[in-house]
Amino acid sequence: MSKVILITGGSRGIGRATAILAGGRGWSVGVNFVGDGEAAARTVAAVEAAGGCAVAIRGDVAIEADVLAIFDATQEAFGSLDGLVNNAGIVAPGLPLAAMSAERLRRIFEVNVFGAYLCAREAARRLGRAGGGRGGAIVNLSSAAARLGAPNEYVDYAGSKGAIDTMTIGLAKELGPEGVRVNAVRPGLIATEIHASGGNPDRAAVLGAGTPLGREGTAEEVAEAIVWLLSDAASYVTGALLDVSAGR
């Protein structure tokens, strides 16, 4: 069955790979982005080439008005929503906590926690049967860092993803009676641009060599888990934290 999916942070990395895989199933995808309109346009074209429909939607998930507009635009383009991939997130250069500025901490938690909660809240309102929705699925993007802690690098990022794990568990219990499944995927060392934004573009390749599988992962491998959780094949799965981390 065709679905309508919104992916925050959908123009690159795991979000982009998920959008393209969803397009391959014939789904319609709202591709949210905050800055790089050209990357978003390329993702839309790739989704359409895969067999789906897509629209690029600019907006900052840390701003409530933008979140409302992102959801509205997706539904105006494609109709009732079936799922949210709560993917938008940021990281900053690796530092011990003692060296982090208040501004850095505030922005990490604004996007990764406050923004994710705003998007999950809006999805709950629109997907839940009590609000006139037809049910559906939310997949939150957490990280293996939530259980590893990322010492001397990203304890702020790790903490933000710990909040996502907790929200996933609680929201799954809230929304189950509304016909909405809520799960999280916790990627490990995945070859995406986020490592460069953290000042260490080779991090995934270097550390990935030390995992039980001996390599970094790909965005496409994470996308497979996300799309499965969105699909009807995962109809009895909710409240799960699915590690895609090579056993790390």
N, C-alpha and C positions, 0 to 999 in steps of 0.2 A: 504494500500500500504506500502511495506517495505521502510524504510528510513535509511540513513546513518547519524549518529549523532556524533559529537565530544563533550565530556564533559571535561572541564578543572577541575582539582582538583577532579577527578572522583573516587579516590580509597577509599574514606571514606565519612561518613556523608550523606549530601543531594546529593552530586555527585554520591556516590555509590548507594543510593536508586533509583535515577533517572536512572542510567545505568541498574539496574536490572528490573525496570518497563518497560523501553524501550525494553529490551531483551524479556520480556513477550509478546510484540507486534510483535516479530519477526524482530526487527530492528537490524542493525549493529552499534556497538558503539566503538569509540576511547576513551579509558580510560586514560586520562592524569594524571600523578603523578609527584612529584618532588623528593621525598625521599624514601618512603616506598614501595619498589618493591614487597614485600610479600603481602602487603595489596592490591596492584593493581592486582596481580595475583589471589588473592581470589575473587576480584570483577569480573575479566574476567571469572573465573569459574562459578560464580553465574549467570552472564548474559547468558552464554552458557547453564547452567542448566535450565534457564527460557525459553529458546527457541530462543535466539538471537545469534549473533556472536560478538566477541569483541577482541580487541587487546590493550595491555598496552603500553603506550608511555611516556617515561620519558622526562621532560622538564620544565624549569622555565619560566613562562609566562612573567616575567619582563625582559627577554632577547629576543631581536627580532629574533636572529638566531634560538633560541629554538622554538619560536612560529611558524616560517616558517616550521621547521622540524616536529613539531607536526601535523600541517595541512597536510603536504606532506605525512606523514606516514599513517594518517587516509585514505587519498584518494588512496594511493598505495595499502592499504589492501582491501578497499571496493568500490572504485570508487567515482563518484561525490558526493559531500557533500549536505545534505538536511537541516542540522541544527547545531547550536552551542548552548551549554549550557555554558555560560560564568560564571563559578562557583568558580574558584580558588580565595581564599582570606584568609587573616590572621588577627589575633587580638593579642594584647599584654596585659599584666596584667593591671587591672583597676587602673587608676591614674587620678588626675585632670591634665588638660593641662599644668599648671605651672610646674609640676614635670616631664614632658615627655622630654626625650633626643632628640636631633636632629637626632640621628641615628635611633631611634624608629620611629619617624615621617617619615623619608625618606623611610624606608623599608615598612611601611604601605601603603604609597602612591605609591611606586614603584610597589608593587604587586596588590593592590586593585584598583588603578586608571590606572596607566600607563600600567600595564599588561592587564587589562580588555579592555582598549582602543586598544592595539595592537591586541588582539584576535578579537575584534569586527571589526577592520579595515580589518584584513585578511579574516574574514568571509564575509564581504561586497564585497571584491574583488572576492571571489570565488563563492559566491552564486548569486550575481547580474547577471542579464541577459546580461548586457553590457560587462561583462567579460567572457561570455560564460557559466555561470551557469544556472541552471534551476529554480532559485528562492528558497525560503525556509523560515526558521525562525531562529531568534536569541532570546534566552531567557537569559537575564542578571539577575544575583543574586544580588539583593540589600538587604535591611534590614529595618525592622521597625525603627531601630535606625536612619535612614535618616530623619525621621520626628519627632522623640522623642529627639534626640540630645545626648543621653547617658552621661549626666553630671556626672562628678567626676569618670567616668569609662573609656569611650572609645570615647571621642569627635573626636579623630582622625579617628577612624573606622567609626563613624557616618558620618563624613564629606566625607570620601571616598565613602560611599554608596550614599550620596547626589549627588556626581558627576555621579554615575551610573544612577540615576534617570534622570538627565538632559541629559546624553548621549542617554538614551533610547528614550526619547521624540524627540530629534533632529534627531537621526538616523532613527527612524521610518518614519519621513517625507522625509528624503533623499532617503531611500531605497524602499519605497512603490511603486514608478514607476518601480523599478527593480524586482518586484515580491517577495520582501523579507519583512516579517513581523518582527517587533522588539518589544519585550515586556520585562517587568521586574517582577519578583516575589520578594516580600518583606516579608521574614519570620520573625516571632516574636521569642518567647522563645522556641527553638527547642532543643530536647535532642540529642546533638551531641558532638563530642570531642572538638569543638572549645572553649567551656567554660573552659575546663581543661587547654587549651593552654593559656587562659586568666587568669589563676590562681584561678578560682572559679568553680570547676566541678559541684557543686550543684545549680548553678545560675538559670538554666532553671526551675528546679523543684520548687525551693523556690519562685521565682517571678511568675512562671506560675500559682501558686495557687491563685494569686490575679487578674488574668484575668477574664473577664466575663464568659468564659467557665470553669474556675477553674482548669486548668491543663496546663502542658507543652505540646508542640506538638511533633510529630515524623517526622523524615526525610521522611518517606513514605508518610505522608500527604502533605508535600511540593512537593515531587516528582510527585504526582498526578496533581498538578497545572502546574508544568513545562511540563510534557508530554502532557497535554491537549493543552497548548499553542504551543507546537511543532507540534501537530497533525492537520489534515485537519478539525477537528471539530471546530477549532478556526480560520477558514479562513477569518473571517471579523474582527479580533481583532488585532490591532497594536497600538503602542504608549501607552499601558496600563501599569499601576503600580498596580499589584494585591497583596493585603495584605493577608498573611496567618498567622495571628497573634492573633487569639482568641478574636478579638475585642479590643485589647490593643491599 
